[in-house]
Amino acid sequence: MRWQNAKVTRILRRSETVSSFFFQLPVPFAFAAGQHVIVRLTAPDGYRAQRSYSIASPPDNGPIIELAIERLNEGEVSPFFHDVVEVGDEIELGGPIGGHFVWNVADGGPVLLIGAGSGVAPLVSMIRYRARAGSDIPMMLLFSARTKQDFLFGDELSQLARSDDKFKLMLTLTRDPDPGSGVFSRRIDAEMISEAVDRIGANVSHAYVCGSNAFCDRASDSAIAAGVLRDVIRTERYGV
């Protein structure tokens, strides 16, 4: 584990509860799409709190990495970021970590990505990496958000779906009274995943599910019910 003090260079609000924090690493590291880092905060009395956050930026992004951090009021770390951290602050980061929830172009596809809320961050890293590599591997993102305002990275993902016919995007808004044309308005289920697989047009070789414990359990079970092989499904769960 390499620990270093990374400087916050930019803060971008993506929704009412989620902001992207961009960090400049004194010692840039190589990482795979889907990996995460540990953020460690140390109080004046020596008390330490740390949490893992997935990297949203693509590999080979130079010395800058992006973390999309959701404010969880019951948490120790996320409220500090949203209430205290400013551009120019230095934060201790360790990593990168994780070898299970990663994807490389050499792994092939088709790839099914299923995410909810800020759990889309590592999936965005995979999507950006695929685009930067110029890959035509079929990839589908099925994203669950509460409302239109919670559609994180929405403009970027929608533009990519319009410009790349091998990247597909499906959105469901679970608490929006007017989701709009072509957008679902219920929790992800087997029928929805079955439609996602049909849009890919081939059997899924890799499936990645990221979100809360309850979401990952429900989405994984639904994927299996939709015909996705259990052995190709990988999950990443987040908490406070």
N, C-alpha and C positions, 0 to 999 in steps of 0.2 A: 504494500500500500504506500503510495507516494502522497504525502500531504503538502499542500502549498497554499499560500495566501493569494487568492485571486481577486482582482479589482473589478467592482461592478462598473461597467462602462455605459450601460443603457438599461432602462426599465420601460417596458411596453405593456400597457394594460390591455388585456385581450377580452376580458369580460368583467362583470361586477365583482367576481371572486377570484379570478385568475389573472396573474401578470407574468410576463416573461422577463427574466433577469439574465442579462448578458454579462459574462465574466471573461476577463482577459487573464489567461494563464501565464505566469512567469515562465513555466516550463511546459510547453504544449505536449500533449500525449496523444498517441494513436488510440482509437477506440473503434468498436464495431457498432453498427446501427442497432439500437435496442439496449445498449449498456447504460449504466447509471453511475452517479457519483454520490458520495456521502458529504453532506454539509455538516460541519461541526461548529457549534457556538460555545464559547467559554465565558461564563459570567465572572465579574471581578472577584467573587469569593471562591472561584475555582470550579463551580458546578458546570458540568458539560451536558449539552443536549445535541443529539445528532439525528438526522433523517436522510433517507435515500431519495434522490430525485433523478428521474430518467433524463437523458440528454435529448433535446429536441433537434439540435443542429445535426447536419450530416457529418460523417467522417471526413477527414482532410479539410476541415474548415479553418485551419490555421490556429491561432492562439485564442480564438473566441469560441465559447460554448454557451448554449442557451438552455436554461432551465425554466419550464413553465410551472409555477408554484401556485397551488390553490390555497386560499385562505381557509383554514379550518379552525374555528374559534376555540375548539377544545384542544388544539395542538400547542406544542411548546415552541416550535420552530417557525411554522408558516405565519403566525401573527407578527412575529418579529420582522420578517421580510416585508410584509405589507404595511406595517406601522412605523418601522424604524429605519430600515435600510435605505440608503440614498446612493445616487451615482457618486463614485469615488471611494466608497467604503471597501474595505478588504474583508473577505470571508474565507475561512479555511475550508478547503475542498480536498477530498481524498478519492482516488480512483484512477482509472475507470474500473468498474466491477461488473461481473455478470458474464456467463458464457452460455447460459441456457436460452435466454430470450433475445437472440440475436439473429440477424439475417444478412447474408452476403449474396451479391449477384451470382457468385459461383454456385450457390445453393439452388438456383433455378426457381421454378414456379409451376403453375400459378400460385399466387399468394393471396390469402384472405386475411384481412386485418379487421378486428372488431374492437372498438374502444368506446369508453364512456367518459365524458368530462375531461379532466386533465390527464386521464389515462391514455389519451391520444398522443401524448408527447413522444414516447419511443416509436410509435407507429409513424409519426411525422418524420422522425429521423430516417426510418426505412424508406419512406416515400421520397424524401428529398435526396437521399443517397441514390436510389434507383434513377431518379430524374437526372441527377448530376452525372451519373455513369452513362447516360444515353441508352439505358436498357429498354428493351421492348417486352420484358417479361410481364405477363398479365398480372395485374394487381388490383384488388378491390378493397376499398375501405368502407365498412359499415359503421357509422358513427352515431352514438346516442347522446343527445343533449337535452336539457330541459326546455330551452327556448331558443329562438333565433340568436339572441344575444350571447348564448352560451356555446354557439357553434365556433369553437376555437380554431384558428387558422383558416376560417371559412373562405375568405377571398382567395387565398393562395391555393387551397385544395380545389375550389370550384374552377379556378382558371386552369389548373393542371388537367382536370377532368375534361374541360372543353378542348384543350390543345393536344391531348394525348389519348388516342382511342384505345390504348391498352391499359390505361388507368381508369378505373370506374369508382364512382362515389355514390353511396346511398346514405341518406340522412333520416333519422327519426327524432322528432321533438316531442318529448313525453308530457310537457306541461304548457305547450303553446296552444292557445285557442284557435289560432289561424296559422297552421304549419306551412301552408302554401302548396302549390301544385308539385306533384312528384315527390312529396315528403311524407313519410309515415308519421303517425301520431300515437304510437303505442310502444311498449317495451319490446326490445328485440326478442323474437321468438323463432321457432323452427321454420315457419312459413317464410318469414323475412329472410332468414339465412339461405333457405332453399332458392329464393329468387336471386339473392346475391351470387350464389354459385352458378345459377343458370346464366347470369349476365357475364360471368367470367368465361363461360363457354368450354370449360374443361375441368377435369377432376382437380381438386385442390391438393397441392403437394405440401404446402406449409400454411398453417393457420396460427395467428397470434392474437390473443385476447388480453386486454389490459383494462383494469378498472378496480372497483371495490371488490371485496371478497364475494359479496352476494351477486354482483354483476358477473364476475368471472364464472361462478358456479352456474348461473342461469344461462349465460351465453354459451359456455362450453357444452352443457347438456343439450341446448337447442341445436348447436352445430352438429353434434353427434346424431340427434334425431333427424336432422336435415341430410344426413348421409356423409358428413365429413368424418374421415377416419380418426378415431381417438388418438392414434399414435402420432398424427401430424399436428396436433393441437398443443400449443404452448401458452402458458398463462403467466401474467405478471400482475401482482396484487398490490394495491397501495392502501395506506392508512394515514394516521395523523403523524 
